[in-house]
Amino acid sequence: MFYKRIEFRNITGQKVKITDIPVVQTSDRYYFMIQARLEILISSLYNNPQEKSCYSFREYLKRKIRWSDFEDLFYEVRNHV
Protein backbone atom coordinates (compact mmCIF):
# COMPACT_ATOMS: atom_id res chain seq x y z
CA MET A 1 0.00 0.00 0.00
CA PHE A 2 1.40 3.39 -0.98
CA TYR A 3 0.75 6.59 0.91
CA LYS A 4 1.97 10.10 0.36
CA ARG A 5 2.65 12.90 2.80
CA ILE A 6 2.28 16.65 2.41
CA GLU A 7 4.15 19.28 4.41
CA PHE A 8 3.43 23.00 4.24
CA ARG A 9 3.40 26.15 6.34
CA ASN A 10 0.06 27.64 7.33
CA ILE A 11 -0.88 31.31 7.32
CA THR A 12 0.90 31.90 10.66
CA GLY A 13 4.09 30.12 9.54
CA GLN A 14 3.50 26.94 11.54
CA LYS A 15 4.78 23.80 9.79
CA VAL A 16 1.92 21.33 9.20
CA LYS A 17 2.23 17.73 8.02
CA ILE A 18 -0.58 15.55 6.63
CA THR A 19 0.25 11.83 6.47
CA ASP A 20 -1.51 8.64 5.34
CA ILE A 21 -2.86 9.99 2.05
CA PRO A 22 -3.70 6.97 -0.14
CA VAL A 23 -2.27 6.95 -3.65
CA VAL A 24 -4.88 5.93 -6.23
CA GLN A 25 -5.01 6.15 -10.01
CA THR A 26 -7.03 8.93 -11.65
CA SER A 27 -9.43 6.30 -12.98
CA ASP A 28 -10.18 5.01 -9.46
CA ARG A 29 -13.73 5.71 -8.26
CA TYR A 30 -12.40 7.27 -5.04
CA TYR A 31 -9.95 9.64 -6.76
CA PHE A 32 -12.28 12.66 -6.79
CA MET A 33 -13.42 12.07 -3.21
CA ILE A 34 -9.82 11.88 -1.97
CA GLN A 35 -8.85 15.05 -3.86
CA ALA A 36 -11.89 17.00 -2.63
CA ARG A 37 -11.53 15.92 1.01
CA LEU A 38 -7.80 16.59 0.98
CA GLU A 39 -8.38 20.10 -0.40
CA ILE A 40 -10.94 20.78 2.34
CA LEU A 41 -8.55 19.56 5.06
CA ILE A 42 -5.58 21.54 3.73
CA SER A 43 -7.72 24.66 3.43
CA SER A 44 -8.95 24.39 7.01
CA LEU A 45 -5.45 23.76 8.36
CA TYR A 46 -3.89 26.53 6.28
CA ASN A 47 -6.26 29.26 7.42
CA ASN A 48 -6.40 28.42 11.14
CA PRO A 49 -3.52 28.08 13.61
CA GLN A 50 -3.56 24.57 15.10
CA GLU A 51 -2.33 22.99 18.31
CA LYS A 52 -0.96 19.94 16.52
CA SER A 53 1.50 19.96 13.65
CA CYS A 54 0.86 16.45 12.26
CA TYR A 55 -2.47 15.10 11.01
CA SER A 56 -3.50 11.72 9.60
CA PHE A 57 -5.66 11.93 6.49
CA ARG A 58 -6.79 8.37 7.15
CA GLU A 59 -8.13 9.34 10.59
CA TYR A 60 -9.79 12.39 9.05
CA LEU A 61 -11.55 10.21 6.47
CA LYS A 62 -12.77 7.85 9.19
CA ARG A 63 -14.78 10.73 10.63
CA LYS A 64 -15.94 12.28 7.36
CA ILE A 65 -17.07 9.47 5.04
CA ARG A 66 -19.32 6.45 5.37
CA TRP A 67 -17.66 3.48 7.01
CA SER A 68 -18.40 1.20 4.05
CA ASP A 69 -16.64 3.64 1.69
CA PHE A 70 -13.71 3.90 4.09
CA GLU A 71 -13.31 0.12 4.19
CA ASP A 72 -13.65 -0.16 0.40
CA LEU A 73 -11.07 2.56 -0.18
CA PHE A 74 -8.39 1.15 2.06
CA TYR A 75 -9.16 -2.44 1.08
CA GLU A 76 -8.84 -1.54 -2.63
CA VAL A 77 -5.62 0.40 -2.06
CA ARG A 78 -4.09 -2.62 -0.33
CA ASN A 79 -5.05 -4.92 -3.19
CA HIS A 80 -3.76 -2.60 -5.95
CA VAL A 81 -0.21 -2.60 -4.64
PDB file of N, CA, C and O in Angstrom:
ATOM      1  N   MET A   1       0.841  -1.158   0.000  1.00  0.00           N
ATOM      2  CA  MET A   1       0.000   0.000   0.000  1.00  0.00           C
ATOM      3  C   MET A   1       0.902   1.242   0.000  1.00  0.00           C
ATOM      4  O   MET A   1       1.828   1.350   0.804  1.00  0.00           O
ATOM      5  N   PHE A   2       0.619   2.162  -0.901  1.00  0.00           N
ATOM      6  CA  PHE A   2       1.396   3.390  -0.982  1.00  0.00           C
ATOM      7  C   PHE A   2       0.612   4.550  -0.392  1.00  0.00           C
ATOM      8  O   PHE A   2      -0.592   4.689  -0.609  1.00  0.00           O
ATOM      9  N   TYR A   3       1.318   5.367   0.349  1.00  0.00           N
ATOM     10  CA  TYR A   3       0.747   6.587   0.906  1.00  0.00           C
ATOM     11  C   TYR A   3       1.688   7.733   0.586  1.00  0.00           C
ATOM     12  O   TYR A   3       2.890   7.541   0.404  1.00  0.00           O
ATOM     13  N   LYS A   4       1.121   8.924   0.521  1.00  0.00           N
ATOM     14  CA  LYS A   4       1.965  10.095   0.358  1.00  0.00           C
ATOM     15  C   LYS A   4       1.782  10.990   1.568  1.00  0.00           C
ATOM     16  O   LYS A   4       0.871  10.794   2.373  1.00  0.00           O
ATOM     17  N   ARG A   5       2.655  11.969   1.683  1.00  0.00           N
ATOM     18  CA  ARG A   5       2.647  12.901   2.801  1.00  0.00           C
ATOM     19  C   ARG A   5       2.839  14.304   2.236  1.00  0.00           C
ATOM     20  O   ARG A   5       3.595  14.505   1.286  1.00  0.00           O
ATOM     21  N   ILE A   6       2.152  15.259   2.826  1.00  0.00           N
ATOM     22  CA  ILE A   6       2.276  16.654   2.407  1.00  0.00           C
ATOM     23  C   ILE A   6       2.733  17.472   3.603  1.00  0.00           C
ATOM     24  O   ILE A   6       2.217  17.311   4.709  1.00  0.00           O
ATOM     25  N   GLU A   7       3.702  18.351   3.378  1.00  0.00           N
ATOM     26  CA  GLU A   7       4.150  19.277   4.412  1.00  0.00           C
ATOM     27  C   GLU A   7       4.062  20.687   3.852  1.00  0.00           C
ATOM     28  O   GLU A   7       4.461  20.938   2.715  1.00  0.00           O
ATOM     29  N   PHE A   8       3.537  21.608   4.657  1.00  0.00           N
ATOM     30  CA  PHE A   8       3.430  23.002   4.238  1.00  0.00           C
ATOM     31  C   PHE A   8       3.412  23.894   5.477  1.00  0.00           C
ATOM     32  O   PHE A   8       3.313  23.412   6.605  1.00  0.00           O
ATOM     33  N   ARG A   9       3.509  25.184   5.249  1.00  0.00           N
ATOM     34  CA  ARG A   9       3.402  26.151   6.339  1.00  0.00           C
ATOM     35  C   ARG A   9       2.065  26.867   6.220  1.00  0.00           C
ATOM     36  O   ARG A   9       1.671  27.303   5.139  1.00  0.00           O
ATOM     37  N   ASN A  10       1.364  26.980   7.365  1.00  0.00           N
ATOM     38  CA  ASN A  10       0.059  27.639   7.334  1.00  0.00           C
ATOM     39  C   ASN A  10       0.226  29.158   7.344  1.00  0.00           C
ATOM     40  O   ASN A  10       1.344  29.668   7.275  1.00  0.00           O
ATOM     41  N   ILE A  11      -0.879  29.862   7.428  1.00  0.00           N
ATOM     42  CA  ILE A  11      -0.879  31.314   7.320  1.00  0.00           C
ATOM     43  C   ILE A  11      -0.039  31.989   8.412  1.00  0.00           C
ATOM     44  O   ILE A  11       0.474  33.089   8.207  1.00  0.00           O
ATOM     45  N   THR A  12       0.103  31.334   9.569  1.00  0.00           N
ATOM     46  CA  THR A  12       0.897  31.899  10.660  1.00  0.00           C
ATOM     47  C   THR A  12       2.352  31.438  10.631  1.00  0.00           C
ATOM     48  O   THR A  12       3.144  31.838  11.485  1.00  0.00           O
ATOM     49  N   GLY A  13       2.710  30.606   9.661  1.00  0.00           N
ATOM     50  CA  GLY A  13       4.088  30.123   9.535  1.00  0.00           C
ATOM     51  C   GLY A  13       4.352  28.806  10.228  1.00  0.00           C
ATOM     52  O   GLY A  13       5.478  28.308  10.187  1.00  0.00           O
ATOM     53  N   GLN A  14       3.343  28.221  10.868  1.00  0.00           N
ATOM     54  CA  GLN A  14       3.496  26.937  11.540  1.00  0.00           C
ATOM     55  C   GLN A  14       3.618  25.820  10.506  1.00  0.00           C
ATOM     56  O   GLN A  14       2.838  25.761   9.555  1.00  0.00           O
ATOM     57  N   LYS A  15       4.596  24.938  10.694  1.00  0.00           N
ATOM     58  CA  LYS A  15       4.775  23.801   9.787  1.00  0.00           C
ATOM     59  C   LYS A  15       3.717  22.748  10.093  1.00  0.00           C
ATOM     60  O   LYS A  15       3.555  22.340  11.243  1.00  0.00           O
ATOM     61  N   VAL A  16       2.996  22.308   9.058  1.00  0.00           N
ATOM     62  CA  VAL A  16       1.916  21.330   9.201  1.00  0.00           C
ATOM     63  C   VAL A  16       2.215  20.152   8.280  1.00  0.00           C
ATOM     64  O   VAL A  16       2.632  20.330   7.136  1.00  0.00           O
ATOM     65  N   LYS A  17       1.995  18.945   8.800  1.00  0.00           N
ATOM     66  CA  LYS A  17       2.227  17.729   8.022  1.00  0.00           C
ATOM     67  C   LYS A  17       0.941  16.914   7.991  1.00  0.00           C
ATOM     68  O   LYS A  17       0.299  16.714   9.022  1.00  0.00           O
ATOM     69  N   ILE A  18       0.567  16.443   6.798  1.00  0.00           N
ATOM     70  CA  ILE A  18      -0.580  15.547   6.635  1.00  0.00           C
ATOM     71  C   ILE A  18      -0.033  14.231   6.099  1.00  0.00           C
ATOM     72  O   ILE A  18       0.583  14.193   5.034  1.00  0.00           O
ATOM     73  N   THR A  19      -0.263  13.154   6.845  1.00  0.00           N
ATOM     74  CA  THR A  19       0.254  11.834   6.471  1.00  0.00           C
ATOM     75  C   THR A  19      -0.896  10.906   6.089  1.00  0.00           C
ATOM     76  O   THR A  19      -2.067  11.271   6.193  1.00  0.00           O
ATOM     77  N   ASP A  20      -0.544   9.711   5.650  1.00  0.00           N
ATOM     78  CA  ASP A  20      -1.507   8.637   5.343  1.00  0.00           C
ATOM     79  C   ASP A  20      -2.491   9.005   4.243  1.00  0.00           C
ATOM     80  O   ASP A  20      -3.679   8.700   4.348  1.00  0.00           O
ATOM     81  N   ILE A  21      -2.012   9.655   3.190  1.00  0.00           N
ATOM     82  CA  ILE A  21      -2.856   9.992   2.050  1.00  0.00           C
ATOM     83  C   ILE A  21      -2.720   8.852   1.042  1.00  0.00           C
ATOM     84  O   ILE A  21      -1.635   8.640   0.500  1.00  0.00           O
ATOM     85  N   PRO A  22      -3.804   8.115   0.781  1.00  0.00           N
ATOM     86  CA  PRO A  22      -3.696   6.971  -0.137  1.00  0.00           C
ATOM     87  C   PRO A  22      -3.427   7.426  -1.567  1.00  0.00           C
ATOM     88  O   PRO A  22      -3.974   8.427  -2.029  1.00  0.00           O
ATOM     89  N   VAL A  23      -2.582   6.678  -2.253  1.00  0.00           N
ATOM     90  CA  VAL A  23      -2.274   6.949  -3.654  1.00  0.00           C
ATOM     91  C   VAL A  23      -3.160   6.048  -4.509  1.00  0.00           C
ATOM     92  O   VAL A  23      -3.088   4.822  -4.423  1.00  0.00           O
ATOM     93  N   VAL A  24      -3.999   6.674  -5.335  1.00  0.00           N
ATOM     94  CA  VAL A  24      -4.879   5.929  -6.231  1.00  0.00           C
ATOM     95  C   VAL A  24      -4.728   6.493  -7.639  1.00  0.00           C
ATOM     96  O   VAL A  24      -4.298   7.632  -7.816  1.00  0.00           O
ATOM     97  N   GLN A  25      -5.077   5.702  -8.619  1.00  0.00           N
ATOM     98  CA  GLN A  25      -5.011   6.152 -10.007  1.00  0.00           C
ATOM     99  C   GLN A  25      -6.158   7.112 -10.294  1.00  0.00           C
ATOM    100  O   GLN A  25      -7.180   7.091  -9.609  1.00  0.00           O
ATOM    101  N   THR A  26      -5.984   7.955 -11.312  1.00  0.00           N
ATOM    102  CA  THR A  26      -7.026   8.927 -11.651  1.00  0.00           C
ATOM    103  C   THR A  26      -8.312   8.254 -12.112  1.00  0.00           C
ATOM    104  O   THR A  26      -9.377   8.869 -12.062  1.00  0.00           O
ATOM    105  N   SER A  27      -8.233   7.026 -12.552  1.00  0.00           N
ATOM    106  CA  SER A  27      -9.427   6.302 -12.982  1.00  0.00           C
ATOM    107  C   SER A  27     -10.157   5.626 -11.820  1.00  0.00           C
ATOM    108  O   SER A  27     -11.255   5.102 -12.008  1.00  0.00           O
ATOM    109  N   ASP A  28      -9.572   5.631 -10.635  1.00  0.00           N
ATOM    110  CA  ASP A  28     -10.184   5.009  -9.464  1.00  0.00           C
ATOM    111  C   ASP A  28     -11.443   5.771  -9.062  1.00  0.00           C
ATOM    112  O   ASP A  28     -11.486   6.997  -9.165  1.00  0.00           O
ATOM    113  N   ARG A  29     -12.464   5.056  -8.607  1.00  0.00           N
ATOM    114  CA  ARG A  29     -13.728   5.706  -8.264  1.00  0.00           C
ATOM    115  C   ARG A  29     -13.614   6.601  -7.036  1.00  0.00           C
ATOM    116  O   ARG A  29     -14.481   7.449  -6.824  1.00  0.00           O
ATOM    117  N   TYR A  30     -12.585   6.441  -6.228  1.00  0.00           N
ATOM    118  CA  TYR A  30     -12.404   7.273  -5.044  1.00  0.00           C
ATOM    119  C   TYR A  30     -11.460   8.451  -5.276  1.00  0.00           C
ATOM    120  O   TYR A  30     -11.223   9.240  -4.360  1.00  0.00           O
ATOM    121  N   TYR A  31     -10.930   8.579  -6.467  1.00  0.00           N
ATOM    122  CA  TYR A  31      -9.953   9.641  -6.756  1.00  0.00           C
ATOM    123  C   TYR A  31     -10.521  11.032  -6.458  1.00  0.00           C
ATOM    124  O   TYR A  31      -9.891  11.819  -5.752  1.00  0.00           O
ATOM    125  N   PHE A  32     -11.690  11.331  -6.986  1.00  0.00           N
ATOM    126  CA  PHE A  32     -12.276  12.655  -6.793  1.00  0.00           C
ATOM    127  C   PHE A  32     -12.570  12.922  -5.322  1.00  0.00           C
ATOM    128  O   PHE A  32     -12.324  14.021  -4.826  1.00  0.00           O
ATOM    129  N   MET A  33     -13.098  11.913  -4.621  1.00  0.00           N
ATOM    130  CA  MET A  33     -13.415  12.070  -3.206  1.00  0.00           C
ATOM    131  C   MET A  33     -12.161  12.358  -2.391  1.00  0.00           C
ATOM    132  O   MET A  33     -12.178  13.212  -1.504  1.00  0.00           O
ATOM    133  N   ILE A  34     -11.080  11.653  -2.686  1.00  0.00           N
ATOM    134  CA  ILE A  34      -9.821  11.884  -1.968  1.00  0.00           C
ATOM    135  C   ILE A  34      -9.316  13.295  -2.245  1.00  0.00           C
ATOM    136  O   ILE A  34      -8.917  14.002  -1.319  1.00  0.00           O
ATOM    137  N   GLN A  35      -9.329  13.708  -3.501  1.00  0.00           N
ATOM    138  CA  GLN A  35      -8.846  15.046  -3.858  1.00  0.00           C
ATOM    139  C   GLN A  35      -9.679  16.133  -3.181  1.00  0.00           C
ATOM    140  O   GLN A  35      -9.125  17.086  -2.633  1.00  0.00           O
ATOM    141  N   ALA A  36     -11.006  15.995  -3.216  1.00  0.00           N
ATOM    142  CA  ALA A  36     -11.887  17.001  -2.629  1.00  0.00           C
ATOM    143  C   ALA A  36     -11.711  17.070  -1.111  1.00  0.00           C
ATOM    144  O   ALA A  36     -11.588  18.161  -0.556  1.00  0.00           O
ATOM    145  N   ARG A  37     -11.699  15.938  -0.447  1.00  0.00           N
ATOM    146  CA  ARG A  37     -11.533  15.918   1.013  1.00  0.00           C
ATOM    147  C   ARG A  37     -10.163  16.432   1.433  1.00  0.00           C
ATOM    148  O   ARG A  37     -10.038  17.117   2.448  1.00  0.00           O
ATOM    149  N   LEU A  38      -9.143  16.105   0.660  1.00  0.00           N
ATOM    150  CA  LEU A  38      -7.799  16.591   0.978  1.00  0.00           C
ATOM    151  C   LEU A  38      -7.737  18.109   0.833  1.00  0.00           C
ATOM    152  O   LEU A  38      -7.129  18.783   1.664  1.00  0.00           O
ATOM    153  N   GLU A  39      -8.354  18.647  -0.202  1.00  0.00           N
ATOM    154  CA  GLU A  39      -8.382  20.095  -0.399  1.00  0.00           C
ATOM    155  C   GLU A  39      -9.102  20.792   0.757  1.00  0.00           C
ATOM    156  O   GLU A  39      -8.658  21.841   1.224  1.00  0.00           O
ATOM    157  N   ILE A  40     -10.210  20.211   1.217  1.00  0.00           N
ATOM    158  CA  ILE A  40     -10.943  20.778   2.345  1.00  0.00           C
ATOM    159  C   ILE A  40     -10.084  20.769   3.605  1.00  0.00           C
ATOM    160  O   ILE A  40     -10.040  21.762   4.332  1.00  0.00           O
ATOM    161  N   LEU A  41      -9.406  19.660   3.868  1.00  0.00           N
ATOM    162  CA  LEU A  41      -8.553  19.556   5.055  1.00  0.00           C
ATOM    163  C   LEU A  41      -7.399  20.546   4.998  1.00  0.00           C
ATOM    164  O   LEU A  41      -7.136  21.245   5.977  1.00  0.00           O
ATOM    165  N   ILE A  42      -6.711  20.615   3.867  1.00  0.00           N
ATOM    166  CA  ILE A  42      -5.583  21.543   3.730  1.00  0.00           C
ATOM    167  C   ILE A  42      -6.057  22.973   3.910  1.00  0.00           C
ATOM    168  O   ILE A  42      -5.404  23.762   4.593  1.00  0.00           O
ATOM    169  N   SER A  43      -7.176  23.313   3.312  1.00  0.00           N
ATOM    170  CA  SER A  43      -7.717  24.662   3.425  1.00  0.00           C
ATOM    171  C   SER A  43      -8.018  25.020   4.879  1.00  0.00           C
ATOM    172  O   SER A  43      -7.697  26.121   5.326  1.00  0.00           O
ATOM    173  N   SER A  44      -8.627  24.104   5.610  1.00  0.00           N
ATOM    174  CA  SER A  44      -8.948  24.389   7.006  1.00  0.00           C
ATOM    175  C   SER A  44      -7.691  24.508   7.869  1.00  0.00           C
ATOM    176  O   SER A  44      -7.635  25.337   8.778  1.00  0.00           O
ATOM    177  N   LEU A  45      -6.692  23.687   7.587  1.00  0.00           N
ATOM    178  CA  LEU A  45      -5.449  23.758   8.359  1.00  0.00           C
ATOM    179  C   LEU A  45      -4.606  24.971   7.985  1.00  0.00           C
ATOM    180  O   LEU A  45      -3.895  25.520   8.826  1.00  0.00           O
ATOM    181  N   TYR A  46      -4.685  25.385   6.732  1.00  0.00           N
ATOM    182  CA  TYR A  46      -3.892  26.529   6.275  1.00  0.00           C
ATOM    183  C   TYR A  46      -4.387  27.838   6.889  1.00  0.00           C
ATOM    184  O   TYR A  46      -3.587  28.693   7.268  1.00  0.00           O
ATOM    185  N   ASN A  47      -5.682  27.986   6.982  1.00  0.00           N
ATOM    186  CA  ASN A  47      -6.258  29.256   7.416  1.00  0.00           C
ATOM    187  C   ASN A  47      -6.397  29.409   8.925  1.00  0.00           C
ATOM    188  O   ASN A  47      -6.672  30.512   9.399  1.00  0.00           O
ATOM    189  N   ASN A  48      -6.218  28.350   9.686  1.00  0.00           N
ATOM    190  CA  ASN A  48      -6.398  28.421  11.141  1.00  0.00           C
ATOM    191  C   ASN A  48      -5.172  27.871  11.860  1.00  0.00           C
ATOM    192  O   ASN A  48      -4.718  26.769  11.551  1.00  0.00           O
ATOM    193  N   PRO A  49      -4.631  28.624  12.815  1.00  0.00           N
ATOM    194  CA  PRO A  49      -3.522  28.080  13.606  1.00  0.00           C
ATOM    195  C   PRO A  49      -4.000  26.859  14.401  1.00  0.00           C
ATOM    196  O   PRO A  49      -5.104  26.864  14.945  1.00  0.00           O
ATOM    197  N   GLN A  50      -3.181  25.833  14.464  1.00  0.00           N
ATOM    198  CA  GLN A  50      -3.561  24.573  15.097  1.00  0.00           C
ATOM    199  C   GLN A  50      -2.642  24.263  16.276  1.00  0.00           C
ATOM    200  O   GLN A  50      -1.515  24.752  16.352  1.00  0.00           O
ATOM    201  N   GLU A  51      -3.148  23.445  17.187  1.00  0.00           N
ATOM    202  CA  GLU A  51      -2.331  22.989  18.313  1.00  0.00           C
ATOM    203  C   GLU A  51      -1.347  21.915  17.864  1.00  0.00           C
ATOM    204  O   GLU A  51      -0.191  21.899  18.289  1.00  0.00           O
ATOM    205  N   LYS A  52      -1.819  21.015  16.999  1.00  0.00           N
ATOM    206  CA  LYS A  52      -0.962  19.936  16.520  1.00  0.00           C
ATOM    207  C   LYS A  52      -0.270  20.362  15.234  1.00  0.00           C
ATOM    208  O   LYS A  52      -0.698  21.300  14.562  1.00  0.00           O
ATOM    209  N   SER A  53       0.804  19.659  14.904  1.00  0.00           N
ATOM    210  CA  SER A  53       1.498  19.957  13.653  1.00  0.00           C
ATOM    211  C   SER A  53       1.462  18.782  12.684  1.00  0.00           C
ATOM    212  O   SER A  53       1.920  18.906  11.548  1.00  0.00           O
ATOM    213  N   CYS A  54       0.920  17.635  13.117  1.00  0.00           N
ATOM    214  CA  CYS A  54       0.860  16.451  12.258  1.00  0.00           C
ATOM    215  C   CYS A  54      -0.542  15.863  12.312  1.00  0.00           C
ATOM    216  O   CYS A  54      -1.095  15.634  13.388  1.00  0.00           O
ATOM    217  N   TYR A  55      -1.113  15.619  11.120  1.00  0.00           N
ATOM    218  CA  TYR A  55      -2.475  15.099  11.010  1.00  0.00           C
ATOM    219  C   TYR A  55      -2.484  13.882  10.095  1.00  0.00           C
ATOM    220  O   TYR A  55      -1.734  13.817   9.120  1.00  0.00           O
ATOM    221  N   SER A  56      -3.338  12.925  10.419  1.00  0.00           N
ATOM    222  CA  SER A  56      -3.497  11.722   9.603  1.00  0.00           C
ATOM    223  C   SER A  56      -4.739  11.884   8.729  1.00  0.00           C
ATOM    224  O   SER A  56      -5.846  12.050   9.240  1.00  0.00           O
ATOM    225  N   PHE A  57      -4.550  11.836   7.419  1.00  0.00           N
ATOM    226  CA  PHE A  57      -5.663  11.925   6.492  1.00  0.00           C
ATOM    227  C   PHE A  57      -6.571  10.712   6.638  1.00  0.00           C
ATOM    228  O   PHE A  57      -7.786  10.816   6.469  1.00  0.00           O
ATOM    229  N   ARG A  58      -5.994   9.586   6.947  1.00  0.00           N
ATOM    230  CA  ARG A  58      -6.788   8.369   7.150  1.00  0.00           C
ATOM    231  C   ARG A  58      -7.750   8.543   8.320  1.00  0.00           C
ATOM    232  O   ARG A  58      -8.920   8.174   8.219  1.00  0.00           O
ATOM    233  N   GLU A  59      -7.271   9.097   9.424  1.00  0.00           N
ATOM    234  CA  GLU A  59      -8.129   9.340  10.589  1.00  0.00           C
ATOM    235  C   GLU A  59      -9.195  10.384  10.266  1.00  0.00           C
ATOM    236  O   GLU A  59     -10.329  10.278  10.732  1.00  0.00           O
ATOM    237  N   TYR A  60      -8.838  11.379   9.481  1.00  0.00           N
ATOM    238  CA  TYR A  60      -9.789  12.394   9.054  1.00  0.00           C
ATOM    239  C   TYR A  60     -10.912  11.762   8.224  1.00  0.00           C
ATOM    240  O   TYR A  60     -12.085  12.077   8.425  1.00  0.00           O
ATOM    241  N   LEU A  61     -10.554  10.876   7.296  1.00  0.00           N
ATOM    242  CA  LEU A  61     -11.551  10.211   6.466  1.00  0.00           C
ATOM    243  C   LEU A  61     -12.469   9.308   7.284  1.00  0.00           C
ATOM    244  O   LEU A  61     -13.649   9.173   6.960  1.00  0.00           O
ATOM    245  N   LYS A  62     -11.944   8.691   8.336  1.00  0.00           N
ATOM    246  CA  LYS A  62     -12.772   7.846   9.195  1.00  0.00           C
ATOM    247  C   LYS A  62     -13.953   8.631   9.752  1.00  0.00           C
ATOM    248  O   LYS A  62     -15.050   8.093   9.901  1.00  0.00           O
ATOM    249  N   ARG A  63     -13.727   9.895  10.057  1.00  0.00           N
ATOM    250  CA  ARG A  63     -14.781  10.734  10.634  1.00  0.00           C
ATOM    251  C   ARG A  63     -15.681  11.372   9.586  1.00  0.00           C
ATOM    252  O   ARG A  63     -16.803  11.763   9.907  1.00  0.00           O
ATOM    253  N   LYS A  64     -15.223  11.489   8.343  1.00  0.00           N
ATOM    254  CA  LYS A  64     -15.943  12.285   7.356  1.00  0.00           C
ATOM    255  C   LYS A  64     -16.701  11.491   6.296  1.00  0.00           C
ATOM    256  O   LYS A  64     -17.604  12.041   5.666  1.00  0.00           O
ATOM    257  N   ILE A  65     -16.371  10.231   6.079  1.00  0.00           N
ATOM    258  CA  ILE A  65     -17.071   9.469   5.043  1.00  0.00           C
ATOM    259  C   ILE A  65     -17.749   8.250   5.665  1.00  0.00           C
ATOM    260  O   ILE A  65     -17.473   7.875   6.805  1.00  0.00           O
ATOM    261  N   ARG A  66     -18.640   7.648   4.889  1.00  0.00           N
ATOM    262  CA  ARG A  66     -19.324   6.446   5.373  1.00  0.00           C
ATOM    263  C   ARG A  66     -18.304   5.338   5.617  1.00  0.00           C
ATOM    264  O   ARG A  66     -17.310   5.210   4.903  1.00  0.00           O
ATOM    265  N   TRP A  67     -18.579   4.551   6.636  1.00  0.00           N
ATOM    266  CA  TRP A  67     -17.659   3.482   7.014  1.00  0.00           C
ATOM    267  C   TRP A  67     -17.464   2.480   5.874  1.00  0.00           C
ATOM    268  O   TRP A  67     -16.350   2.003   5.656  1.00  0.00           O
ATOM    269  N   SER A  68     -18.522   2.163   5.154  1.00  0.00           N
ATOM    270  CA  SER A  68     -18.396   1.198   4.052  1.00  0.00           C
ATOM    271  C   SER A  68     -17.466   1.740   2.960  1.00  0.00           C
ATOM    272  O   SER A  68     -16.680   0.983   2.389  1.00  0.00           O
ATOM    273  N   ASP A  69     -17.550   3.040   2.665  1.00  0.00           N
ATOM    274  CA  ASP A  69     -16.643   3.645   1.687  1.00  0.00           C
ATOM    275  C   ASP A  69     -15.209   3.639   2.203  1.00  0.00           C
ATOM    276  O   ASP A  69     -14.271   3.389   1.445  1.00  0.00           O
ATOM    277  N   PHE A  70     -15.042   3.915   3.490  1.00  0.00           N
ATOM    278  CA  PHE A  70     -13.712   3.903   4.091  1.00  0.00           C
ATOM    279  C   PHE A  70     -13.078   2.518   3.968  1.00  0.00           C
ATOM    280  O   PHE A  70     -11.918   2.399   3.574  1.00  0.00           O
ATOM    281  N   GLU A  71     -13.832   1.477   4.301  1.00  0.00           N
ATOM    282  CA  GLU A  71     -13.308   0.116   4.189  1.00  0.00           C
ATOM    283  C   GLU A  71     -12.987  -0.239   2.743  1.00  0.00           C
ATOM    284  O   GLU A  71     -11.946  -0.832   2.464  1.00  0.00           O
ATOM    285  N   ASP A  72     -13.887   0.126   1.814  1.00  0.00           N
ATOM    286  CA  ASP A  72     -13.646  -0.158   0.402  1.00  0.00           C
ATOM    287  C   ASP A  72     -12.387   0.534  -0.097  1.00  0.00           C
ATOM    288  O   ASP A  72     -11.577  -0.067  -0.802  1.00  0.00           O
ATOM    289  N   LEU A  73     -12.230   1.782   0.267  1.00  0.00           N
ATOM    290  CA  LEU A  73     -11.071   2.559  -0.183  1.00  0.00           C
ATOM    291  C   LEU A  73      -9.774   1.928   0.287  1.00  0.00           C
ATOM    292  O   LEU A  73      -8.882   1.678  -0.524  1.00  0.00           O
ATOM    293  N   PHE A  74      -9.653   1.670   1.554  1.00  0.00           N
ATOM    294  CA  PHE A  74      -8.393   1.147   2.064  1.00  0.00           C
ATOM    295  C   PHE A  74      -8.209  -0.330   1.740  1.00  0.00           C
ATOM    296  O   PHE A  74      -7.073  -0.801   1.684  1.00  0.00           O
ATOM    297  N   TYR A  75      -9.272  -1.061   1.529  1.00  0.00           N
ATOM    298  CA  TYR A  75      -9.156  -2.439   1.077  1.00  0.00           C
ATOM    299  C   TYR A  75      -8.686  -2.475  -0.374  1.00  0.00           C
ATOM    300  O   TYR A  75      -7.825  -3.280  -0.727  1.00  0.00           O
ATOM    301  N   GLU A  76      -9.249  -1.603  -1.219  1.00  0.00           N
ATOM    302  CA  GLU A  76      -8.841  -1.538  -2.635  1.00  0.00           C
ATOM    303  C   GLU A  76      -7.400  -1.079  -2.770  1.00  0.00           C
ATOM    304  O   GLU A  76      -6.653  -1.618  -3.586  1.00  0.00           O
ATOM    305  N   VAL A  77      -7.004  -0.097  -1.987  1.00  0.00           N
ATOM    306  CA  VAL A  77      -5.621   0.401  -2.055  1.00  0.00           C
ATOM    307  C   VAL A  77      -4.652  -0.723  -1.714  1.00  0.00           C
ATOM    308  O   VAL A  77      -3.625  -0.878  -2.375  1.00  0.00           O
ATOM    309  N   ARG A  78      -4.967  -1.501  -0.699  1.00  0.00           N
ATOM    310  CA  ARG A  78      -4.093  -2.615  -0.330  1.00  0.00           C
ATOM    311  C   ARG A  78      -3.983  -3.642  -1.439  1.00  0.00           C
ATOM    312  O   ARG A  78      -2.909  -4.204  -1.655  1.00  0.00           O
ATOM    313  N   ASN A  79      -5.078  -3.898  -2.148  1.00  0.00           N
ATOM    314  CA  ASN A  79      -5.050  -4.924  -3.191  1.00  0.00           C
ATOM    315  C   ASN A  79      -4.428  -4.430  -4.487  1.00  0.00           C
ATOM    316  O   ASN A  79      -4.008  -5.258  -5.296  1.00  0.00           O
ATOM    317  N   HIS A  80      -4.344  -3.118  -4.731  1.00  0.00           N
ATOM    318  CA  HIS A  80      -3.759  -2.600  -5.954  1.00  0.00           C
ATOM    319  C   HIS A  80      -2.242  -2.605  -5.926  1.00  0.00           C
ATOM    320  O   HIS A  80      -1.603  -2.508  -6.974  1.00  0.00           O
ATOM    321  N   VAL A  81      -1.669  -2.715  -4.763  1.00  0.00           N
ATOM    322  CA  VAL A  81      -0.214  -2.603  -4.645  1.00  0.00           C
ATOM    323  C   VAL A  81       0.422  -3.955  -4.646  1.00  0.00           C
ATOM    324  O   VAL A  81       1.644  -4.062  -4.554  1.00  0.00           O
TER     325      VAL A  81
END
